[in-house]
Amino acid sequence: MKSFLKILLIAFIAFSCKSKQISDESITKAITEGNFTCAEQMIRTKIATEELTPGEIWDLEAKIETMRRTRGEFTEDDTTVMAYIKGIIPDVTPEQIARWESTGALECMTIDGTKKYFWGAARNLFRIDREAKAAWDKVKGINPDDLDIFKASHIPPVIAQTRKGQIEHLSKPQKMRITYSITVKPNEVPAGEMIRVWMPYPRENKRSGNIKLLSTTDNNYIIAPDSYPHKSIYMEAPAIKDSAIRFGYQLELETRDHWFNFGPEDVKPYNTESGLYKKYTAERNTHVIFTPQLKQITDSIIAGETNHYNKALRIFDFIAENIPWASAREYTTFENIPEYVLKNRHGDCGQVSLTFIAMARYAGIPAKWQSGFVAHPGMGGMHDWCEIYFEGIGWVPVDASFGLCKSDDDKVRHFYFGSIDSHRYYVNEDYSREFFPAKTHLRSEPVDFQRGEVEWKGENLYFGRWKYKMNVEYL
């Protein structure tokens, strides 16, 4: 009877999905075309009827979860989106809408035959498309940007402190107190089962250190060793029926502005045989891939330039001038983030950082990921940036998302190319790496690690089933 039911199920899937076999290629094709229901049916049948390894099953179940998350990102229908757009451009035409959709400025996707828009698509349109942005500014007015205000007041004094001939400068430390917590909602985990939680924890380096842990909600915490690129503090506790479970800590640390005063004449030729050079100029699955599009664009940007400082600067300027910030989908939903950014010409801080890393590595400039939190006046929260390596100088920070500062002084204008401000601390020095202790289920953030991660033995707890809270006080 069991074998007979399996045969009927396979026949049903083959008929409903119009597929003669359930191969990895047919599943991928269905997902790419937005036929999520068909793809999920094929995956579940494959798991139920074939001899698969635990790893193969894990990968297939991850595809189902990725489709679920993608559905959760594309939630808006055309009625809602058009109403928002017409609030700014009342006489918008179908031709304009079609053009915005074709360029990716108005992000949409057909899922199971129905066009759905990204939840942030309507607002993003007025950030991404210059024509739409001009219409927004006309209706809403041009308001001062908190980040620009901070840059204008904070950066020039930092640069002015540098002594003549000094290449590297660290400002006096400022102290901040961080209170961080994750609260799991009631009844998300069966009573008595152990909830496992990883929270982001500051990492020591030149510009962020002297960390003093003041208190925790659990005395049996585990802080990940520095050898793990994702720095976390781990806690666990049993679920209690009808009760929210809170995990948290408080600490103090010091942060500094880190200013590098150097130029193209200061960098030396790379030792291309060194382990550092080979590691940080290599491709890496996923996201740091030298695709034809990335090669073509990077080659056009650095054409005729031989100095690696100037090559990196050209890439930085290209991103700053051509890739505006926009709200982003959850990173699980992308196969290749830099490809998406270069095609659609927009991205959030993590997306443009990965794009800069991939382009710099292709250009022969060692580059690596960094991320953590910012706490600037009027703004704060999760943030990503990166570092690049110059022979004779060392690793220097680059914040492609913060981009260019408004100034006639080129050192101020390019502050975030090679320098970084003190209103931040960093947690991660790579992306998509292992946790300590190890995590069992698919991460909520498979690329970055910022809000935190929560699971129990039965499943991962995705965002919405718990909430995080961070508070920063300057002392």
C-alpha positions, -999 to +999 in steps of 0.1 A: +000+000+000+028+024+009+046+018-024+013+023-043+007+056-026+042+068-035+035+059-072+003+079-071+020+109-056+048+109-081+023+106-110+003+135-095+034+158-093+045+149-128+011+158-141+006+190-122+041+204-127+043+191-163+076+175-156+087+140-166+113+136-139+122+152-106+158+163-112+178+191-096+176+210-129+138+208-131+135+220-095+159+249-102+140+258-134+107+259-115+121+281-088+138+305-113+105+308-132+086+316-100+066+283-100+071+279-063+042+255-056+054+232-083+090+233-071+079+226-035+058+196-046+088+182-065+111+187-036+088+170-011+083+141-035+120+137-041+127+136-004+099+111+002+108+087-027+145+088-032+176+076-013+192+109-002+219+118+022+211+140+052+231+168+035+210+165+003+178+166+023+190+196+042+198+214+009+164+206-005+146+217+026+166+250+025+152+256-010+116+253+004+125+277+032+141+301+008+109+301-013+089+308+018+111+337+027+108+351-009+070+350-007+073+369+025+094+396+008+070+400-022+037+409-004+023+439-022-002+439-051-004+464-079-034+483-063-014+492-032+018+500-051+000+521-078-018+541-051+015+550-034+031+560-067+001+581-077+003+600-044+036+615-058+031+612-096-007+614-102-004+611-139+020+582-140+017+562-172+017+524-178+048+530-199+066+545-170+056+516-147+068+491-173+102+509-177+107+511-139+099+474-136+123+465-165+152+484-148+145+470-114+137+504-099+102+490-092+109+455-079+084+428-087+082+391-093+057+367-107+051+339-081+027+311-091+013+332-119+006+363-099+027+395-100+038+406-066+058+436-056+086+437-030+072+452+003+096+482-001+093+486-038+071+517-039+092+537-015+124+524-031+114+537-065+118+573-053+152+565-040+165+546-071+151+563-102+163+599-107+131+610-124+110+596-096+133+610-070+130+645-085+092+641-083+095+630-047+116+660-038+092+684-055+063+670-034+080+662-001+108+688-002+145+682+004+151+676+041+185+676+058+200+641+061+210+631+096+240+612+082+252+642+061+249+664+091+270+640+112+297+638+085+299+675+081+304+681+118+325+651+128+349+643+100+369+676+094+380+678+131+392+641+129+413+649+099+426+681+114+441+662+144+466+644+121+502+655+124+522+662+093+536+630+077+514+608+100+498+580+079+476+564+106+458+582+134+435+570+162+414+595+181+409+596+218+385+568+229+349+574+236+330+551+259+296+536+252+273+512+271+254+486+251+223+469+264+213+440+241+184+415+243+165+389+224+130+380+236+113+348+222+075+351+220+053+328+241+047+293+228+070+295+198+089+265+213+072+236+231+074+239+268+104+223+283+124+223+251+157+242+251+159+275+233+193+283+219+203+319+212+233+336+196+235+374+201+261+397+184+290+406+206+317+433+200+351+423+187+384+438+198+406+457+174+424+490+172+393+511+170+369+490+192+381+475+225+385+476+263+353+456+265+338+450+300+309+427+303+287+441+331+258+417+334+240+388+316+206+371+320+224+337+321+256+330+340+263+300+318+270+321+286+296+312+260+315+339+241+328+328+208+366+327+204+382+354+183+391+327+157+354+325+147+345+353+122+311+357+138+316+370+173+287+359+195+275+354+230+255+322+233+228+314+259+201+288+263+170+283+285+140+260+285+107+272+270+079+279+295+043+276+285+026+309+278+057+329+288+081+350+268+118+341+274+143+370+274+181+367+269+204+396+272+236+413+283+250+447+291+286+458+285+308+488+281+335+494+254+356+521+239+356+532+202+379+554+182+380+572+149+405+555+126+420+579+100+445+569+074+464+597+056+480+582+025+477+582-013+487+562-044+524+571-040+524+553-006+513+518-017+538+492-028+535+464-053+517+433-039+534+401-032+511+380-053+525+348-040+516+355-003+488+336+014+470+368+023+470+380-013+458+347-027+430+343-001+416+378-003+417+382-041+400+348-047+364+341-056+341+326-030+308+309-032+284+325-027+283+361-038+320+369-045+320+355-080+338+371-110+308+369-134+310+383-170+289+413-159+312+421-129+343+417-150+330+440-178+319+468-155+351+466-133+373+466-164+356+497-177+360+514-144+397+507-139+407+509-176+442+524-181+450+525-144+479+506-130+481+519-094+460+497-070+451+526-048+436+544-077+418+513-089+401+509-056+393+546-054+376+544-089+355+514-077+345+533-046+335+564-065+315+543-091+295+527-063+290+560-044+278+578-075+258+551-092+244+527-066+219+546-043+208+531-010+175+512-009+157+488+014+167+453+006+152+419+005+164+393+030+198+380+018+186+343+016+166+353-014+196+362-036+218+338-055+244+364-062+241+398-045+267+417-065+251+406-098+218+419-085+233+452-074+251+458-107+220+449-128+195+468-108+218+497-096+208+499-060+215+481-027+217+484+010+250+486+030+257+448+030+249+445-007+272+473-018+299+461+005+298+427-011+298+443-045+329+464-036+346+433-023+339+413-054+350+441-078+382+449-057+392+412-056+387+409-094+409+440-098+437+423-077+431+442-045+427+421-013+393+428+003+373+413+032+340+418+050+332+436+082+299+443+099+284+453+132+264+483+145+265+521+141+252+545+166+254+580+150+233+609+163+198+606+149+204+571+135+217+537+145+214+500+140+229+473+119+256+482+094+281+465+070+314+477+055+347+461+045+385+464+046+410+464+018+447+457+020+476+478+006+512+466+007+531+490+029+500+503+047+480+473+058+443+467+061+422+499+059+384+503+063+361+512+034+324+521+039+310+520+004+275+526+017+284+558+035+301+568+003+312+604-004+310+633+020+298+667+009+330+688+009+354+706-014+383+690+006+391+657-011+403+642+021+370+649+038+351+639+007+368+605+005+370+599+043+352+566+041+377+553+015+404+542+039+391+556+072+361+551+095+344+570+123+341+561+160+304+558+162+303+520+155+316+487+167+322+456+147+311+420+153+319+401+121+351+398+100+336+376+074+302+364+061+284+331+060+308+313+084+303+289+113+290+297+147+304+287+181+287+267+194+276+253+161+241+260+148+220+231+136+193+246+114+193+271+085+202+306+098+177+335+096+206+356+083+227+332+062+251+359+051+254+384+079+251+380+117+235+411+134+201+408+150+209+373+163+199+337+157+174+315+176+166+278+173+155+247+192+161+211+182+130+211+160+136+241+139+151+276+133+130+305+147+128+330+119+123+368+124+089+377+137+089+349+162+113+368+184+125+404+187+158+420+194+165+453+212+197+473+213+203+504+233+235+525+232+244+552+257+275+574+253+293+578+287 
